[in-house]
Amino acid sequence: MKTYSMIERLVDDWAPLLNKRLLVLINGAGGTSQMELHILYRRKHQNLTGRGFEIEDAVVDSFFTTLEMVGFSLPFCAVDID
């Protein structure tokens, strides 16, 4: 699976700008099952917490779809509110 290489590239590029608290999102493209999306989330969570990040909240679903295309996006953002 390429999930780890995508996360590594994102974190390495954005690490200087990120604090240690994140909001993560798994967005399905429409044809990816909920089970597959939750498996991706579990791997993303394990990878990010293993790098010392704290996951404040997460959302897993298909919000922005592309005519039942199989695939996903892995956005995340820094949380800086106390």
PyMOL Python script that loads the backbone (N, CA, C, O; Angstrom):
from pymol import cmd

cmd.read_pdbstr("""\
ATOM      1  N   MET A   1       0.822  -1.183   0.000  1.00  0.00           N
ATOM      2  CA  MET A   1       0.000   0.000   0.000  1.00  0.00           C
ATOM      3  C   MET A   1       0.866   1.247   0.000  1.00  0.00           C
ATOM      4  O   MET A   1       1.910   1.264   0.651  1.00  0.00           O
ATOM      5  N   LYS A   2       0.468   2.273  -0.702  1.00  0.00           N
ATOM      6  CA  LYS A   2       1.227   3.511  -0.806  1.00  0.00           C
ATOM      7  C   LYS A   2       0.863   4.535   0.259  1.00  0.00           C
ATOM      8  O   LYS A   2       1.384   5.650   0.228  1.00  0.00           O
ATOM      9  N   THR A   3       0.000   4.202   1.185  1.00  0.00           N
ATOM     10  CA  THR A   3      -0.456   5.152   2.194  1.00  0.00           C
ATOM     11  C   THR A   3       0.715   5.742   2.972  1.00  0.00           C
ATOM     12  O   THR A   3       0.763   6.955   3.175  1.00  0.00           O
ATOM     13  N   TYR A   4       1.646   4.922   3.405  1.00  0.00           N
ATOM     14  CA  TYR A   4       2.751   5.423   4.198  1.00  0.00           C
ATOM     15  C   TYR A   4       3.610   6.402   3.422  1.00  0.00           C
ATOM     16  O   TYR A   4       4.015   7.423   3.976  1.00  0.00           O
ATOM     17  N   SER A   5       3.898   6.129   2.169  1.00  0.00           N
ATOM     18  CA  SER A   5       4.741   7.048   1.417  1.00  0.00           C
ATOM     19  C   SER A   5       4.038   8.387   1.209  1.00  0.00           C
ATOM     20  O   SER A   5       4.697   9.427   1.196  1.00  0.00           O
ATOM     21  N   MET A   6       2.705   8.383   1.044  1.00  0.00           N
ATOM     22  CA  MET A   6       1.983   9.648   0.913  1.00  0.00           C
ATOM     23  C   MET A   6       2.049  10.439   2.211  1.00  0.00           C
ATOM     24  O   MET A   6       2.314  11.641   2.192  1.00  0.00           O
ATOM     25  N   ILE A   7       1.811   9.776   3.337  1.00  0.00           N
ATOM     26  CA  ILE A   7       1.852  10.462   4.630  1.00  0.00           C
ATOM     27  C   ILE A   7       3.252  10.987   4.905  1.00  0.00           C
ATOM     28  O   ILE A   7       3.413  12.117   5.367  1.00  0.00           O
ATOM     29  N   GLU A   8       4.263  10.174   4.625  1.00  0.00           N
ATOM     30  CA  GLU A   8       5.638  10.601   4.859  1.00  0.00           C
ATOM     31  C   GLU A   8       5.967  11.850   4.046  1.00  0.00           C
ATOM     32  O   GLU A   8       6.596  12.773   4.563  1.00  0.00           O
ATOM     33  N   ARG A   9       5.552  11.888   2.788  1.00  0.00           N
ATOM     34  CA  ARG A   9       5.828  13.055   1.945  1.00  0.00           C
ATOM     35  C   ARG A   9       5.111  14.292   2.473  1.00  0.00           C
ATOM     36  O   ARG A   9       5.692  15.377   2.521  1.00  0.00           O
ATOM     37  N   LEU A  10       3.842  14.129   2.871  1.00  0.00           N
ATOM     38  CA  LEU A  10       3.089  15.266   3.400  1.00  0.00           C
ATOM     39  C   LEU A  10       3.709  15.785   4.690  1.00  0.00           C
ATOM     40  O   LEU A  10       3.925  16.988   4.842  1.00  0.00           O
ATOM     41  N   VAL A  11       3.991  14.886   5.610  1.00  0.00           N
ATOM     42  CA  VAL A  11       4.537  15.297   6.910  1.00  0.00           C
ATOM     43  C   VAL A  11       5.922  15.908   6.735  1.00  0.00           C
ATOM     44  O   VAL A  11       6.225  16.924   7.360  1.00  0.00           O
ATOM     45  N   ASP A  12       6.762  15.316   5.907  1.00  0.00           N
ATOM     46  CA  ASP A  12       8.104  15.857   5.703  1.00  0.00           C
ATOM     47  C   ASP A  12       8.056  17.261   5.094  1.00  0.00           C
ATOM     48  O   ASP A  12       8.832  18.133   5.483  1.00  0.00           O
ATOM     49  N   ASP A  13       7.150  17.476   4.146  1.00  0.00           N
ATOM     50  CA  ASP A  13       7.032  18.794   3.507  1.00  0.00           C
ATOM     51  C   ASP A  13       6.466  19.846   4.447  1.00  0.00           C
ATOM     52  O   ASP A  13       6.890  21.001   4.408  1.00  0.00           O
ATOM     53  N   TRP A  14       5.513  19.464   5.290  1.00  0.00           N
ATOM     54  CA  TRP A  14       4.807  20.421   6.131  1.00  0.00           C
ATOM     55  C   TRP A  14       5.286  20.449   7.576  1.00  0.00           C
ATOM     56  O   TRP A  14       4.813  21.279   8.353  1.00  0.00           O
ATOM     57  N   ALA A  15       6.200  19.580   7.959  1.00  0.00           N
ATOM     58  CA  ALA A  15       6.619  19.466   9.361  1.00  0.00           C
ATOM     59  C   ALA A  15       7.007  20.806  10.011  1.00  0.00           C
ATOM     60  O   ALA A  15       6.642  21.038  11.163  1.00  0.00           O
ATOM     61  N   PRO A  16       7.719  21.675   9.329  1.00  0.00           N
ATOM     62  CA  PRO A  16       8.078  22.944   9.991  1.00  0.00           C
ATOM     63  C   PRO A  16       6.864  23.818  10.319  1.00  0.00           C
ATOM     64  O   PRO A  16       6.946  24.677  11.197  1.00  0.00           O
ATOM     65  N   LEU A  17       5.752  23.615   9.633  1.00  0.00           N
ATOM     66  CA  LEU A  17       4.574  24.450   9.833  1.00  0.00           C
ATOM     67  C   LEU A  17       3.545  23.836  10.774  1.00  0.00           C
ATOM     68  O   LEU A  17       2.617  24.520  11.204  1.00  0.00           O
ATOM     69  N   LEU A  18       3.697  22.562  11.097  1.00  0.00           N
ATOM     70  CA  LEU A  18       2.699  21.854  11.892  1.00  0.00           C
ATOM     71  C   LEU A  18       3.055  21.841  13.370  1.00  0.00           C
ATOM     72  O   LEU A  18       4.217  21.675  13.741  1.00  0.00           O
ATOM     73  N   ASN A  19       2.033  22.020  14.213  1.00  0.00           N
ATOM     74  CA  ASN A  19       2.238  21.715  15.617  1.00  0.00           C
ATOM     75  C   ASN A  19       1.938  20.223  15.777  1.00  0.00           C
ATOM     76  O   ASN A  19       1.796  19.521  14.776  1.00  0.00           O
ATOM     77  N   LYS A  20       1.842  19.740  16.970  1.00  0.00           N
ATOM     78  CA  LYS A  20       1.661  18.298  17.167  1.00  0.00           C
ATOM     79  C   LYS A  20       0.208  17.863  17.275  1.00  0.00           C
ATOM     80  O   LYS A  20      -0.060  16.696  17.558  1.00  0.00           O
ATOM     81  N   ARG A  21      -0.746  18.779  17.055  1.00  0.00           N
ATOM     82  CA  ARG A  21      -2.169  18.430  17.139  1.00  0.00           C
ATOM     83  C   ARG A  21      -2.781  18.533  15.748  1.00  0.00           C
ATOM     84  O   ARG A  21      -2.653  19.559  15.080  1.00  0.00           O
ATOM     85  N   LEU A  22      -3.448  17.459  15.316  1.00  0.00           N
ATOM     86  CA  LEU A  22      -3.972  17.412  13.959  1.00  0.00           C
ATOM     87  C   LEU A  22      -5.444  17.011  13.904  1.00  0.00           C
ATOM     88  O   LEU A  22      -5.943  16.297  14.774  1.00  0.00           O
ATOM     89  N   LEU A  23      -6.116  17.479  12.878  1.00  0.00           N
ATOM     90  CA  LEU A  23      -7.431  16.994  12.470  1.00  0.00           C
ATOM     91  C   LEU A  23      -7.186  16.206  11.193  1.00  0.00           C
ATOM     92  O   LEU A  23      -6.606  16.732  10.243  1.00  0.00           O
ATOM     93  N   VAL A  24      -7.622  14.949  11.158  1.00  0.00           N
ATOM     94  CA  VAL A  24      -7.385  14.130   9.968  1.00  0.00           C
ATOM     95  C   VAL A  24      -8.708  13.795   9.282  1.00  0.00           C
ATOM     96  O   VAL A  24      -9.761  13.732   9.917  1.00  0.00           O
ATOM     97  N   LEU A  25      -8.626  13.585   7.989  1.00  0.00           N
ATOM     98  CA  LEU A  25      -9.789  13.298   7.165  1.00  0.00           C
ATOM     99  C   LEU A  25      -9.425  12.228   6.158  1.00  0.00           C
ATOM    100  O   LEU A  25      -8.359  12.272   5.544  1.00  0.00           O
ATOM    101  N   ILE A  26     -10.305  11.278   5.996  1.00  0.00           N
ATOM    102  CA  ILE A  26     -10.205  10.318   4.895  1.00  0.00           C
ATOM    103  C   ILE A  26     -11.431  10.571   4.041  1.00  0.00           C
ATOM    104  O   ILE A  26     -12.558  10.372   4.494  1.00  0.00           O
ATOM    105  N   ASN A  27     -11.221  11.007   2.818  1.00  0.00           N
ATOM    106  CA  ASN A  27     -12.316  11.308   1.905  1.00  0.00           C
ATOM    107  C   ASN A  27     -12.313  10.285   0.772  1.00  0.00           C
ATOM    108  O   ASN A  27     -11.358  10.214  -0.003  1.00  0.00           O
ATOM    109  N   GLY A  28     -13.377   9.496   0.677  1.00  0.00           N
ATOM    110  CA  GLY A  28     -13.501   8.529  -0.403  1.00  0.00           C
ATOM    111  C   GLY A  28     -13.954   9.193  -1.685  1.00  0.00           C
ATOM    112  O   GLY A  28     -14.672  10.192  -1.650  1.00  0.00           O
ATOM    113  N   ALA A  29     -13.539   8.646  -2.816  1.00  0.00           N
ATOM    114  CA  ALA A  29     -13.895   9.220  -4.115  1.00  0.00           C
ATOM    115  C   ALA A  29     -15.269   8.763  -4.596  1.00  0.00           C
ATOM    116  O   ALA A  29     -15.731   9.213  -5.645  1.00  0.00           O
ATOM    117  N   GLY A  30     -15.925   7.884  -3.856  1.00  0.00           N
ATOM    118  CA  GLY A  30     -17.269   7.447  -4.216  1.00  0.00           C
ATOM    119  C   GLY A  30     -17.394   5.941  -4.329  1.00  0.00           C
ATOM    120  O   GLY A  30     -18.392   5.369  -3.893  1.00  0.00           O
ATOM    121  N   GLY A  31     -16.399   5.293  -4.907  1.00  0.00           N
ATOM    122  CA  GLY A  31     -16.465   3.849  -5.105  1.00  0.00           C
ATOM    123  C   GLY A  31     -15.649   3.058  -4.099  1.00  0.00           C
ATOM    124  O   GLY A  31     -15.556   1.835  -4.207  1.00  0.00           O
ATOM    125  N   THR A  32     -15.058   3.733  -3.121  1.00  0.00           N
ATOM    126  CA  THR A  32     -14.275   3.063  -2.089  1.00  0.00           C
ATOM    127  C   THR A  32     -15.192   2.788  -0.902  1.00  0.00           C
ATOM    128  O   THR A  32     -15.888   3.687  -0.429  1.00  0.00           O
ATOM    129  N   SER A  33     -15.192   1.548  -0.421  1.00  0.00           N
ATOM    130  CA  SER A  33     -16.113   1.165   0.649  1.00  0.00           C
ATOM    131  C   SER A  33     -15.735   1.813   1.982  1.00  0.00           C
ATOM    132  O   SER A  33     -14.592   2.223   2.185  1.00  0.00           O
ATOM    133  N   GLN A  34     -16.704   1.896   2.877  1.00  0.00           N
ATOM    134  CA  GLN A  34     -16.461   2.423   4.220  1.00  0.00           C
ATOM    135  C   GLN A  34     -15.402   1.597   4.950  1.00  0.00           C
ATOM    136  O   GLN A  34     -14.572   2.150   5.672  1.00  0.00           O
ATOM    137  N   MET A  35     -15.430   0.293   4.767  1.00  0.00           N
ATOM    138  CA  MET A  35     -14.441  -0.564   5.420  1.00  0.00           C
ATOM    139  C   MET A  35     -13.027  -0.192   4.951  1.00  0.00           C
ATOM    140  O   MET A  35     -12.115  -0.077   5.769  1.00  0.00           O
ATOM    141  N   GLU A  36     -12.845  -0.005   3.644  1.00  0.00           N
ATOM    142  CA  GLU A  36     -11.534   0.366   3.121  1.00  0.00           C
ATOM    143  C   GLU A  36     -11.097   1.733   3.643  1.00  0.00           C
ATOM    144  O   GLU A  36      -9.926   1.933   3.967  1.00  0.00           O
ATOM    145  N   LEU A  37     -12.038   2.669   3.722  1.00  0.00           N
ATOM    146  CA  LEU A  37     -11.711   3.995   4.237  1.00  0.00           C
ATOM    147  C   LEU A  37     -11.287   3.931   5.697  1.00  0.00           C
ATOM    148  O   LEU A  37     -10.367   4.641   6.103  1.00  0.00           O
ATOM    149  N   HIS A  38     -11.941   3.092   6.488  1.00  0.00           N
ATOM    150  CA  HIS A  38     -11.569   2.958   7.905  1.00  0.00           C
ATOM    151  C   HIS A  38     -10.235   2.243   8.073  1.00  0.00           C
ATOM    152  O   HIS A  38      -9.497   2.532   9.014  1.00  0.00           O
ATOM    153  N   ILE A  39      -9.917   1.324   7.185  1.00  0.00           N
ATOM    154  CA  ILE A  39      -8.586   0.691   7.208  1.00  0.00           C
ATOM    155  C   ILE A  39      -7.517   1.739   6.915  1.00  0.00           C
ATOM    156  O   ILE A  39      -6.481   1.779   7.578  1.00  0.00           O
ATOM    157  N   LEU A  40      -7.771   2.586   5.919  1.00  0.00           N
ATOM    158  CA  LEU A  40      -6.833   3.669   5.609  1.00  0.00           C
ATOM    159  C   LEU A  40      -6.674   4.604   6.795  1.00  0.00           C
ATOM    160  O   LEU A  40      -5.561   5.022   7.111  1.00  0.00           O
ATOM    161  N   TYR A  41      -7.783   4.936   7.457  1.00  0.00           N
ATOM    162  CA  TYR A  41      -7.697   5.813   8.625  1.00  0.00           C
ATOM    163  C   TYR A  41      -6.849   5.175   9.723  1.00  0.00           C
ATOM    164  O   TYR A  41      -6.010   5.845  10.326  1.00  0.00           O
ATOM    165  N   ARG A  42      -7.058   3.903   9.981  1.00  0.00           N
ATOM    166  CA  ARG A  42      -6.279   3.230  11.024  1.00  0.00           C
ATOM    167  C   ARG A  42      -4.786   3.329  10.724  1.00  0.00           C
ATOM    168  O   ARG A  42      -3.984   3.597  11.619  1.00  0.00           O
ATOM    169  N   ARG A  43      -4.418   3.113   9.475  1.00  0.00           N
ATOM    170  CA  ARG A  43      -2.999   3.197   9.106  1.00  0.00           C
ATOM    171  C   ARG A  43      -2.474   4.629   9.225  1.00  0.00           C
ATOM    172  O   ARG A  43      -1.354   4.857   9.684  1.00  0.00           O
ATOM    173  N   LYS A  44      -3.299   5.584   8.806  1.00  0.00           N
ATOM    174  CA  LYS A  44      -2.895   6.990   8.915  1.00  0.00           C
ATOM    175  C   LYS A  44      -2.729   7.373  10.380  1.00  0.00           C
ATOM    176  O   LYS A  44      -1.766   8.051  10.741  1.00  0.00           O
ATOM    177  N   HIS A  45      -3.661   6.943  11.224  1.00  0.00           N
ATOM    178  CA  HIS A  45      -3.596   7.225  12.658  1.00  0.00           C
ATOM    179  C   HIS A  45      -2.332   6.611  13.265  1.00  0.00           C
ATOM    180  O   HIS A  45      -1.614   7.280  14.009  1.00  0.00           O
ATOM    181  N   GLN A  46      -2.060   5.351  12.954  1.00  0.00           N
ATOM    182  CA  GLN A  46      -0.869   4.688  13.485  1.00  0.00           C
ATOM    183  C   GLN A  46       0.404   5.400  13.052  1.00  0.00           C
ATOM    184  O   GLN A  46       1.320   5.581  13.855  1.00  0.00           O
ATOM    185  N   ASN A  47       0.465   5.801  11.797  1.00  0.00           N
ATOM    186  CA  ASN A  47       1.658   6.456  11.281  1.00  0.00           C
ATOM    187  C   ASN A  47       1.868   7.813  11.942  1.00  0.00           C
ATOM    188  O   ASN A  47       2.979   8.132  12.368  1.00  0.00           O
ATOM    189  N   LEU A  48       0.809   8.613  12.029  1.00  0.00           N
ATOM    190  CA  LEU A  48       0.948   9.958  12.598  1.00  0.00           C
ATOM    191  C   LEU A  48       1.224   9.927  14.100  1.00  0.00           C
ATOM    192  O   LEU A  48       2.063  10.686  14.583  1.00  0.00           O
ATOM    193  N   THR A  49       0.531   9.060  14.848  1.00  0.00           N
ATOM    194  CA  THR A  49       0.798   8.981  16.285  1.00  0.00           C
ATOM    195  C   THR A  49       2.196   8.409  16.534  1.00  0.00           C
ATOM    196  O   THR A  49       2.852   8.771  17.511  1.00  0.00           O
ATOM    197  N   GLY A  50       2.644   7.528  15.661  1.00  0.00           N
ATOM    198  CA  GLY A  50       4.004   7.010  15.767  1.00  0.00           C
ATOM    199  C   GLY A  50       5.063   8.073  15.535  1.00  0.00           C
ATOM    200  O   GLY A  50       6.201   7.923  15.980  1.00  0.00           O
ATOM    201  N   ARG A  51       4.701   9.145  14.843  1.00  0.00           N
ATOM    202  CA  ARG A  51       5.608  10.264  14.600  1.00  0.00           C
ATOM    203  C   ARG A  51       5.463  11.348  15.674  1.00  0.00           C
ATOM    204  O   ARG A  51       6.086  12.405  15.576  1.00  0.00           O
ATOM    205  N   GLY A  52       4.646  11.088  16.695  1.00  0.00           N
ATOM    206  CA  GLY A  52       4.500  12.023  17.799  1.00  0.00           C
ATOM    207  C   GLY A  52       3.348  13.006  17.679  1.00  0.00           C
ATOM    208  O   GLY A  52       3.237  13.919  18.497  1.00  0.00           O
ATOM    209  N   PHE A  53       2.489  12.844  16.681  1.00  0.00           N
ATOM    210  CA  PHE A  53       1.349  13.736  16.531  1.00  0.00           C
ATOM    211  C   PHE A  53       0.186  13.260  17.394  1.00  0.00           C
ATOM    212  O   PHE A  53       0.030  12.064  17.639  1.00  0.00           O
ATOM    213  N   GLU A  54      -0.629  14.210  17.851  1.00  0.00           N
ATOM    214  CA  GLU A  54      -1.839  13.912  18.612  1.00  0.00           C
ATOM    215  C   GLU A  54      -3.032  14.158  17.692  1.00  0.00           C
ATOM    216  O   GLU A  54      -3.177  15.254  17.150  1.00  0.00           O
ATOM    217  N   ILE A  55      -3.883  13.157  17.512  1.00  0.00           N
ATOM    218  CA  ILE A  55      -5.058  13.288  16.663  1.00  0.00           C
ATOM    219  C   ILE A  55      -6.190  13.856  17.514  1.00  0.00           C
ATOM    220  O   ILE A  55      -6.710  13.175  18.397  1.00  0.00           O
ATOM    221  N   GLU A  56      -6.571  15.108  17.246  1.00  0.00           N
ATOM    222  CA  GLU A  56      -7.635  15.768  17.994  1.00  0.00           C
ATOM    223  C   GLU A  56      -9.006  15.250  17.590  1.00  0.00           C
ATOM    224  O   GLU A  56      -9.874  15.050  18.440  1.00  0.00           O
ATOM    225  N   ASP A  57      -9.204  15.033  16.297  1.00  0.00           N
ATOM    226  CA  ASP A  57     -10.478  14.554  15.781  1.00  0.00           C
ATOM    227  C   ASP A  57     -10.245  13.981  14.394  1.00  0.00           C
ATOM    228  O   ASP A  57      -9.219  14.241  13.764  1.00  0.00           O
ATOM    229  N   ALA A  58     -11.209  13.199  13.925  1.00  0.00           N
ATOM    230  CA  ALA A  58     -11.079  12.582  12.610  1.00  0.00           C
ATOM    231  C   ALA A  58     -12.456  12.440  11.970  1.00  0.00           C
ATOM    232  O   ALA A  58     -13.468  12.308  12.658  1.00  0.00           O
ATOM    233  N   VAL A  59     -12.472  12.469  10.647  1.00  0.00           N
ATOM    234  CA  VAL A  59     -13.693  12.283   9.877  1.00  0.00           C
ATOM    235  C   VAL A  59     -13.370  11.306   8.747  1.00  0.00           C
ATOM    236  O   VAL A  59     -12.407  11.490   8.003  1.00  0.00           O
ATOM    237  N   VAL A  60     -14.195  10.264   8.635  1.00  0.00           N
ATOM    238  CA  VAL A  60     -14.011   9.261   7.589  1.00  0.00           C
ATOM    239  C   VAL A  60     -15.328   9.091   6.847  1.00  0.00           C
ATOM    240  O   VAL A  60     -16.310   8.627   7.425  1.00  0.00           O
ATOM    241  N   ASP A  61     -15.355   9.464   5.569  1.00  0.00           N
ATOM    242  CA  ASP A  61     -16.572   9.335   4.754  1.00  0.00           C
ATOM    243  C   ASP A  61     -16.252   9.730   3.318  1.00  0.00           C
ATOM    244  O   ASP A  61     -15.112  10.062   2.994  1.00  0.00           O
ATOM    245  N   SER A  62     -17.260   9.692   2.468  1.00  0.00           N
ATOM    246  CA  SER A  62     -17.120  10.152   1.087  1.00  0.00           C
ATOM    247  C   SER A  62     -17.889  11.460   0.945  1.00  0.00           C
ATOM    248  O   SER A  62     -19.112  11.464   0.802  1.00  0.00           O
ATOM    249  N   PHE A  63     -17.157  12.565   0.985  1.00  0.00           N
ATOM    250  CA  PHE A  63     -17.770  13.890   0.920  1.00  0.00           C
ATOM    251  C   PHE A  63     -17.717  14.475  -0.486  1.00  0.00           C
ATOM    252  O   PHE A  63     -18.728  14.950  -1.004  1.00  0.00           O
ATOM    253  N   PHE A  64     -16.552  14.440  -1.096  1.00  0.00           N
ATOM    254  CA  PHE A  64     -16.351  14.981  -2.437  1.00  0.00           C
ATOM    255  C   PHE A  64     -16.078  13.795  -3.356  1.00  0.00           C
ATOM    256  O   PHE A  64     -14.957  13.289  -3.405  1.00  0.00           O
ATOM    257  N   THR A  65     -17.084  13.360  -4.071  1.00  0.00           N
ATOM    258  CA  THR A  65     -16.963  12.150  -4.878  1.00  0.00           C
ATOM    259  C   THR A  65     -16.808  12.481  -6.354  1.00  0.00           C
ATOM    260  O   THR A  65     -17.064  13.603  -6.790  1.00  0.00           O
ATOM    261  N   THR A  66     -16.385  11.479  -7.109  1.00  0.00           N
ATOM    262  CA  THR A  66     -16.154  11.640  -8.543  1.00  0.00           C
ATOM    263  C   THR A  66     -16.809  10.495  -9.306  1.00  0.00           C
ATOM    264  O   THR A  66     -16.130   9.625  -9.850  1.00  0.00           O
ATOM    265  N   LEU A  67     -18.136  10.510  -9.337  1.00  0.00           N
ATOM    266  CA  LEU A  67     -18.909   9.535 -10.111  1.00  0.00           C
ATOM    267  C   LEU A  67     -18.528   8.095  -9.810  1.00  0.00           C
ATOM    268  O   LEU A  67     -18.256   7.309 -10.718  1.00  0.00           O
ATOM    269  N   GLU A  68     -18.510   7.757  -8.529  1.00  0.00           N
ATOM    270  CA  GLU A  68     -18.226   6.390  -8.076  1.00  0.00           C
ATOM    271  C   GLU A  68     -16.829   5.897  -8.450  1.00  0.00           C
ATOM    272  O   GLU A  68     -16.621   4.693  -8.599  1.00  0.00           O
ATOM    273  N   MET A  69     -15.886   6.799  -8.602  1.00  0.00           N
ATOM    274  CA  MET A  69     -14.505   6.412  -8.882  1.00  0.00           C
ATOM    275  C   MET A  69     -13.894   5.812  -7.614  1.00  0.00           C
ATOM    276  O   MET A  69     -14.191   6.264  -6.509  1.00  0.00           O
ATOM    277  N   VAL A  70     -13.060   4.819  -7.767  1.00  0.00           N
ATOM    278  CA  VAL A  70     -12.366   4.223  -6.632  1.00  0.00           C
ATOM    279  C   VAL A  70     -11.151   5.085  -6.309  1.00  0.00           C
ATOM    280  O   VAL A  70     -10.393   5.457  -7.205  1.00  0.00           O
ATOM    281  N   GLY A  71     -10.970   5.397  -5.047  1.00  0.00           N
ATOM    282  CA  GLY A  71      -9.823   6.192  -4.625  1.00  0.00           C
ATOM    283  C   GLY A  71     -10.150   6.960  -3.358  1.00  0.00           C
ATOM    284  O   GLY A  71     -11.226   6.795  -2.783  1.00  0.00           O
ATOM    285  N   PHE A  72      -9.223   7.797  -2.925  1.00  0.00           N
ATOM    286  CA  PHE A  72      -9.378   8.523  -1.677  1.00  0.00           C
ATOM    287  C   PHE A  72      -8.407   9.693  -1.641  1.00  0.00           C
ATOM    288  O   PHE A  72      -7.472   9.766  -2.439  1.00  0.00           O
ATOM    289  N   SER A  73      -8.640  10.600  -0.711  1.00  0.00           N
ATOM    290  CA  SER A  73      -7.680  11.659  -0.415  1.00  0.00           C
ATOM    291  C   SER A  73      -7.367  11.614   1.073  1.00  0.00           C
ATOM    292  O   SER A  73      -8.178  11.143   1.871  1.00  0.00           O
ATOM    293  N   LEU A  74      -6.191  12.104   1.445  1.00  0.00           N
ATOM    294  CA  LEU A  74      -5.711  12.023   2.820  1.00  0.00           C
ATOM    295  C   LEU A  74      -5.364  13.394   3.395  1.00  0.00           C
ATOM    296  O   LEU A  74      -4.233  13.596   3.836  1.00  0.00           O
ATOM    297  N   PRO A  75      -6.291  14.329   3.403  1.00  0.00           N
ATOM    298  CA  PRO A  75      -5.946  15.650   3.956  1.00  0.00           C
ATOM    299  C   PRO A  75      -5.854  15.630   5.487  1.00  0.00           C
ATOM    300  O   PRO A  75      -6.476  14.801   6.151  1.00  0.00           O
ATOM    301  N   PHE A  76      -5.072  16.552   6.021  1.00  0.00           N
ATOM    302  CA  PHE A  76      -5.037  16.787   7.457  1.00  0.00           C
ATOM    303  C   PHE A  76      -4.674  18.243   7.683  1.00  0.00           C
ATOM    304  O   PHE A  76      -4.096  18.883   6.804  1.00  0.00           O
ATOM    305  N   CYS A  77      -5.007  18.769   8.848  1.00  0.00           N
ATOM    306  CA  CYS A  77      -4.681  20.154   9.146  1.00  0.00           C
ATOM    307  C   CYS A  77      -4.275  20.279  10.606  1.00  0.00           C
ATOM    308  O   CYS A  77      -4.676  19.483  11.456  1.00  0.00           O
ATOM    309  N   ALA A  78      -3.469  21.301  10.874  1.00  0.00           N
ATOM    310  CA  ALA A  78      -3.013  21.549  12.226  1.00  0.00           C
ATOM    311  C   ALA A  78      -4.100  22.226  13.038  1.00  0.00           C
ATOM    312  O   ALA A  78      -4.832  23.071  12.522  1.00  0.00           O
ATOM    313  N   VAL A  79      -4.209  21.857  14.306  1.00  0.00           N
ATOM    314  CA  VAL A  79      -5.166  22.453  15.227  1.00  0.00           C
ATOM    315  C   VAL A  79      -4.372  23.351  16.166  1.00  0.00           C
ATOM    316  O   VAL A  79      -3.446  22.893  16.836  1.00  0.00           O
ATOM    317  N   ASP A  80      -4.738  24.639  16.215  1.00  0.00           N
ATOM    318  CA  ASP A  80      -4.003  25.536  17.097  1.00  0.00           C
ATOM    319  C   ASP A  80      -4.927  26.276  18.060  1.00  0.00           C
ATOM    320  O   ASP A  80      -4.588  27.354  18.548  1.00  0.00           O
ATOM    321  N   ILE A  81      -6.094  25.693  18.330  1.00  0.00           N
ATOM    322  CA  ILE A  81      -7.042  26.275  19.269  1.00  0.00           C
ATOM    323  C   ILE A  81      -6.960  25.510  20.588  1.00  0.00           C
ATOM    324  O   ILE A  81      -6.934  24.280  20.586  1.00  0.00           O
ATOM    325  N   ASP A  82      -6.919  26.216  21.697  1.00  0.00           N
ATOM    326  CA  ASP A  82      -6.899  25.527  23.000  1.00  0.00           C
ATOM    327  C   ASP A  82      -8.284  25.300  23.517  1.00  0.00           C
ATOM    328  O   ASP A  82      -8.455  24.735  24.597  1.00  0.00           O
TER     329      ASP A  82
END
""", "prot")
cmd.dss("prot")
cmd.show_as("cartoon", "prot")
cmd.util.cbc("prot")
cmd.orient("prot")
